[in-house]
Amino acid sequence: MKFSLSLLFFVFSLPLLAQNSSANRMALSPLSLYGNEWNDAKYAQCNTAAKVDYLTSDEKRTIYILNLLRYNPSLFVKTVLAKYPSLSGKGYLTDDTYYYQSLIKTLGKLEPLTMLYPDKKCFESAKCHATSSGLIGYVGHERKTNACKTLKSYNGECCDYGNEDPLDIVLALLIDEGIPNLGHRNVFLTNYTKLGVSIQPHKKYGTNAVFDFSF
């Protein structure tokens, strides 16, 4: 699942303007392109990983996006999902409902969920699995090394393959195309409080992301 957005930036030579532009970009929500509502100050609390030093910028961004949709599921439907009706794909969840359509219905009536906070144990578990799986091109949840078996720490786990952009990763697991029991979606929308995310190279799919959740 790939999304592309073409943006045009004008570069000014004045240092002050450049500094202001940089500061504004840093202050924007990762969903600001889909609706200015996401820039409301109340959503700043969703950026729980902002000061965590062991996560990459994309991993922090992924947690931020996941918290935003959990904080306001209906706004996520009206802004982000509304932009991508093509995400319905070709697979039906039921006789008359696409996976994408079922996600709209689910989020449209979902109450706000608990905030997710980065957890070092969950991160180490996720990173070990994402790294070792990536090296051999493995797909699945089984830990393949003793080190990863030792570090394994989660109550719920989701793995995505082939997506690099944080929003693409989140959307792929939420829509859960081809997964009749919607296992990934259900994990994403459970009242967990702790999360470790690791995005690593993958031998077969280019990229893999592992989410390890805990209470």
C-alpha positions in Angstrom: 0.0 0.0 0.0 1.6 3.2 -1.2 0.5 6.8 -1.0 2.1 9.8 -2.6 1.7 13.5 -1.9 3.4 16.1 -4.1 4.5 19.2 -2.1 6.1 22.3 -3.4 8.3 24.3 -1.0 9.7 27.8 -1.7 13.1 28.4 -0.2 13.8 31.9 1.1 17.3 33.1 1.7 16.4 35.1 4.8 17.6 33.1 7.9 14.7 34.3 10.1 12.1 33.1 7.6 13.9 29.7 7.3 13.9 29.3 11.1 10.2 30.2 11.4 9.3 27.7 8.6 11.3 25.0 10.4 9.6 25.7 13.7 6.1 25.6 12.1 6.8 22.3 10.4 7.9 20.8 13.8 4.7 22.0 15.4 2.4 20.5 12.8 0.5 17.3 13.5 1.5 14.3 11.3 -2.1 14.4 10.1 -2.2 18.1 9.3 -2.3 17.5 5.6 -5.7 15.8 6.0 -7.3 18.5 8.1 -6.2 21.5 10.1 -8.3 20.3 13.0 -5.4 17.9 13.9 -3.2 21.0 14.7 -5.4 21.8 17.7 -3.3 22.1 20.9 -5.3 19.3 22.6 -3.7 16.8 20.2 -0.2 17.5 21.4 -0.6 15.0 24.2 -0.8 12.3 21.6 2.9 12.8 20.8 3.9 10.6 23.8 7.2 9.5 22.2 8.5 12.9 21.4 11.4 12.9 23.9 12.3 9.2 23.7 15.9 8.8 22.6 15.8 5.2 21.4 13.2 5.6 18.7 13.7 6.8 15.1 11.7 9.8 13.8 9.5 7.4 11.8 8.9 5.2 14.9 7.9 8.2 16.9 5.7 9.4 14.1 4.0 6.0 14.0 3.1 6.1 17.7 1.9 9.7 17.3 -0.5 8.8 14.4 -1.8 5.7 16.3 -2.5 7.9 19.3 -4.3 10.5 17.2 -6.7 8.0 15.7 -7.3 6.4 19.1 -8.0 9.8 20.6 -10.5 10.9 17.9 -11.5 7.9 15.7 -14.4 9.7 14.1 -12.2 12.6 13.0 -9.7 10.1 11.5 -12.6 8.7 9.4 -13.8 12.2 8.2 -10.3 13.4 7.3 -7.8 10.7 6.6 -10.0 7.8 5.5 -12.2 10.1 3.5 -9.2 10.9 1.2 -8.6 7.3 0.2 -11.8 5.5 -0.9 -9.6 3.4 -3.2 -8.3 1.6 -0.1 -11.3 -0.6 -0.2 -9.4 -3.0 -2.3 -10.9 -6.1 -4.0 -11.6 -8.2 -0.9 -14.9 -8.5 0.9 -15.0 -9.0 4.6 -18.7 -10.0 4.4 -21.0 -10.5 1.4 -21.5 -6.8 0.9 -18.8 -5.0 2.9 -15.2 -4.2 2.0 -12.5 -4.3 4.6 -12.1 -0.5 4.2 -15.8 0.1 4.6 -15.9 -2.1 7.7 -13.1 0.1 9.2 -15.1 3.2 8.6 -18.1 1.7 10.4 -15.9 0.5 13.3 -14.1 3.8 13.8 -17.2 5.9 13.3 -18.8 4.4 16.4 -15.7 3.8 18.5 -15.2 5.7 21.7 -11.8 7.3 22.4 -9.2 4.8 23.6 -6.4 5.0 26.1 -3.2 6.7 25.1 -0.2 4.6 24.2 3.1 5.3 25.8 6.5 4.0 24.5 7.9 1.1 26.6 11.5 0.1 26.4 10.9 -3.6 27.0 8.3 -3.7 24.3 10.6 -1.8 22.0 13.5 -4.2 22.6 11.2 -7.1 21.9 9.9 -5.5 18.7 13.3 -4.4 17.4 14.9 -7.8 17.9 12.1 -9.5 16.0 12.0 -6.9 13.2 15.8 -7.0 12.8 16.2 -10.8 12.9 13.1 -11.4 10.6 14.4 -8.8 8.2 17.8 -10.4 7.9 16.4 -13.8 6.8 13.2 -12.5 5.1 10.9 -14.2 7.6 7.2 -13.4 7.9 5.4 -14.2 11.1 5.5 -14.0 14.9 7.8 -16.8 15.9 11.1 -15.7 17.4 14.0 -17.2 15.4 16.9 -16.5 17.7 17.5 -17.2 21.4 18.2 -13.5 22.0 14.8 -12.6 20.6 13.1 -15.3 22.6 14.6 -13.9 25.7 13.6 -10.3 24.9 10.0 -11.3 23.8 7.6 -9.1 25.7 4.1 -8.3 24.6 0.4 -9.0 25.1 -0.5 -8.3 21.5 1.7 -8.0 18.4 1.3 -6.8 14.8 3.7 -7.1 11.9 3.6 -5.2 8.6 5.7 -5.9 5.5 6.5 -3.7 2.5 5.3 -0.2 3.8 7.9 2.5 4.8 5.7 5.5 5.6 4.3 5.6 9.1 0.7 6.4 8.0 0.9 3.6 5.3 1.9 1.1 8.0 -0.9 2.1 10.3 -3.5 2.1 7.6 -2.5 -1.3 6.3 -2.8 -2.9 9.7 -6.1 -1.1 10.4 -7.8 -2.1 7.2 -6.4 -5.6 7.6 -7.2 -6.6 4.0 -7.4 -10.4 3.6 -7.5 -11.1 7.4 -11.1 -12.3 8.1 -10.8 -12.1 11.9 -9.3 -8.6 11.7 -6.6 -9.6 14.1 -4.3 -6.6 13.5 -7.2 -4.1 13.7 -8.4 -5.6 16.9 -5.0 -5.3 18.5 -4.6 -1.7 17.3 -8.0 -0.8 18.9 -7.5 -2.6 22.2 -7.0 -0.6 25.4 -3.3 -1.2 25.7 -1.2 1.4 27.4 2.3 0.4 26.4 3.9 0.1 23.0 7.2 -0.7 21.3 7.6 0.0 17.6 10.5 -1.0 15.4 10.8 -0.4 11.6 13.7 -2.3 10.0 14.9 -3.5 6.6 13.5 -6.8 5.3 15.3 -9.1 2.9 12.1 -10.0 0.9 9.7 -7.0 1.3 12.2 -4.2 1.8 10.8 -3.0 5.1 9.0 -4.6 8.1 7.5 -3.0 11.1 6.8 -4.7 14.4 4.4 -3.4 17.1 4.5 -5.0 20.5 1.7 -3.9 22.9 1.3 -4.4 26.6 -1.0 -3.3 29.4 
